[in-house]
Amino acid sequence: MPWAALAGALLALAATAVLVSLWPAYLQLSAPCPEEGICIPPALFAHDVAALARYGVALPAYAALFFGLRLAVSLGYLGLAGVLFWRRRDDPMALCTSAVKFQLYQVN
């Protein structure tokens, strides 16, 4: 039973880390890229923001959509890693898969 409490605490800590790490990405997406600078997708240039505005999509809504998608994928990886660890912590292959899933959420 102490393993379950420890795993739950680590998952809560990891979920908090996900939220904290995704917030700067949301702030970057909430502002258009400079015209002469480097723009890393999915960030948008000013003319892309204008194209979105023609369709009635505001830049904060676009940023919130990508924030939500990244959050859902990250929490999905964390959830799968947590369930694998919780249910099969005596199986070495399950522990390896859980560790890989945990690392994949960080790459996302």
C-alpha positions as CSV (number, residue, x, y, z in Angstrom):
1,M,0.0,0.0,0.0
2,P,2.8,2.5,0.6
3,W,3.8,2.1,-3.1
4,A,0.3,3.3,-4.2
5,A,0.5,6.4,-2.0
6,L,4.0,7.2,-3.3
7,A,2.9,6.6,-6.9
8,G,-0.2,8.8,-6.4
9,A,2.0,11.6,-4.9
10,L,4.5,11.3,-7.8
11,L,1.6,11.4,-10.4
12,A,0.2,14.5,-8.7
13,L,3.6,16.1,-8.7
14,A,4.1,15.2,-12.4
15,A,0.6,16.5,-13.3
16,T,1.5,19.8,-11.6
17,A,4.7,19.9,-13.5
18,V,2.8,19.4,-16.7
19,L,0.6,22.4,-16.0
20,V,3.5,24.6,-15.1
21,S,5.6,23.6,-18.1
22,L,2.7,24.1,-20.6
23,W,1.9,27.6,-19.4
24,P,4.9,29.4,-21.1
25,A,3.9,27.6,-24.3
26,Y,0.4,29.1,-23.9
27,L,1.8,32.5,-23.4
28,Q,4.0,32.2,-26.5
29,L,1.0,31.1,-28.6
30,S,-1.1,34.0,-27.3
31,A,1.1,36.6,-29.1
32,P,2.0,36.7,-32.8
33,C,5.6,36.0,-33.8
34,P,7.8,39.0,-34.9
35,E,7.8,39.2,-38.7
36,E,11.6,39.0,-39.0
37,G,12.2,36.5,-36.2
38,I,12.0,32.8,-36.1
39,C,8.5,31.4,-35.5
40,I,8.3,27.8,-34.2
41,P,5.0,26.1,-35.1
42,P,2.3,26.2,-33.9
43,A,3.0,29.9,-33.2
44,L,1.6,32.2,-35.8
45,F,2.7,35.3,-37.7
46,A,0.6,38.4,-37.8
47,H,-0.8,37.5,-41.3
48,D,-1.9,34.1,-39.9
49,V,-3.6,35.8,-37.0
50,A,-5.5,38.0,-39.5
51,A,-6.5,34.9,-41.5
52,L,-7.9,33.3,-38.3
53,A,-9.7,36.5,-37.5
54,R,-11.5,36.3,-40.8
55,Y,-13.0,33.0,-39.7
56,G,-13.9,34.4,-36.3
57,V,-11.2,32.7,-34.3
58,A,-9.3,34.9,-31.8
59,L,-5.7,34.2,-31.0
60,P,-6.4,33.4,-27.3
61,A,-8.9,30.8,-28.4
62,Y,-6.3,29.3,-30.8
63,A,-3.8,29.2,-27.9
64,A,-6.3,27.7,-25.6
65,L,-7.1,25.0,-28.1
66,F,-3.5,24.0,-28.4
67,F,-3.0,24.2,-24.7
68,G,-5.9,21.9,-24.1
69,L,-4.7,19.4,-26.7
70,R,-1.2,19.3,-25.3
71,L,-2.6,19.0,-21.8
72,A,-4.9,16.1,-22.8
73,V,-2.1,14.2,-24.5
74,S,0.3,14.8,-21.6
75,L,-2.2,13.7,-19.0
76,G,-3.1,10.7,-21.1
77,Y,0.6,9.5,-21.1
78,L,0.9,10.2,-17.4
79,G,-2.4,8.3,-16.7
80,L,-1.3,5.3,-18.7
81,A,2.1,5.3,-17.0
82,G,0.4,5.5,-13.6
83,V,-2.0,2.7,-14.3
84,L,0.8,0.5,-15.6
85,F,2.9,1.2,-12.5
86,W,0.0,0.7,-10.1
87,R,-1.4,-2.5,-11.6
88,R,1.8,-4.3,-12.7
89,R,4.7,-3.0,-10.7
90,D,6.1,-6.5,-10.2
91,D,6.5,-7.0,-14.0
92,P,9.8,-5.6,-15.4
93,M,8.4,-5.0,-18.9
94,A,5.5,-3.1,-17.5
95,L,7.8,-0.9,-15.4
96,C,9.9,-0.3,-18.5
97,T,6.8,0.6,-20.5
98,S,5.6,2.9,-17.7
99,A,9.0,4.7,-17.6
100,V,8.9,5.2,-21.4
101,K,5.3,6.6,-21.3
102,F,6.4,8.9,-18.5
103,Q,9.3,10.1,-20.6
104,L,7.0,10.6,-23.7
105,Y,4.8,13.0,-21.8
106,Q,7.9,15.1,-21.2
107,V,8.8,15.1,-24.9
108,N,5.3,16.1,-25.8
